[in-house]
Amino acid sequence: MATYKVAIIGSTGRGDYGHGLDAVWQKFEDCNVVAVADQDAAGLQKAVTRTGAATGYA
C-alpha cells in the first residue's frame, strides 16, 4: 500500500485549521503528516502537537 505525505497550512485566528480538519489525517493509516505551517507561533506549536507533524513552519 502506498503511503502519502501530508502538509497542512493553517491560520490561527483567521479560519484556524478548518474545525479540526487537520487532525482527521491521523485516522488514515496510509497518510503521514510531515509538516504544518502557521504564522502564529503558539498556534503552530499546538498544531504540531495535535497532528504529530515532524516539522513546523512559521
N, C-alpha and C positions, 0 to 999 in steps of 0.2 A: 504494500500500500504506500502511496506517495505521502510525504509529509510537506505541509505548506507553512511557510514563514509569514507571520502577520505583523505589520507595523500599524500602530494606532496613533492618529492625530486627534487631540482633544483641545478644548479651550475652557479652562476653569473660569467660571463666571460669565461665559458667553456661549452657552449651549452645553458646557461641560463635556461629557462623553456619551451623549445620547441616551440618557436614562439607563445606564448600566450596560449598554451595548458593547462596551469594551470588555467586560468580564465574561460575556457569553462565549468568547473564543476558547475559554478553558473547558467548555463542555464538548469540544470536538477533539477526539483523540488524534486526528491527523493534522492538527494545527498547533503551531508553537509561536507564542507572542515573543518576538525578538526585540522589539523597540516600541517605546511610547514617546510622543512629543507633546509638550505643553509649554506655553510661555510663562506660566505661573509656577515657581519653584516648589511651593507647598503642594499644589495640585499635581504636579509631576511626580513628586515622591509618593503621594497617595496612590496614583495610578500604577506606578511601578510595583508597589507592594500588592495592590489589588489584583493585578494581571500576571505577576511573576515575570515581567519583562526583564531581559538581560541588560538592556541599555535604555537610558532616558536622555532625551534631548530637550533643551530649553530654547 
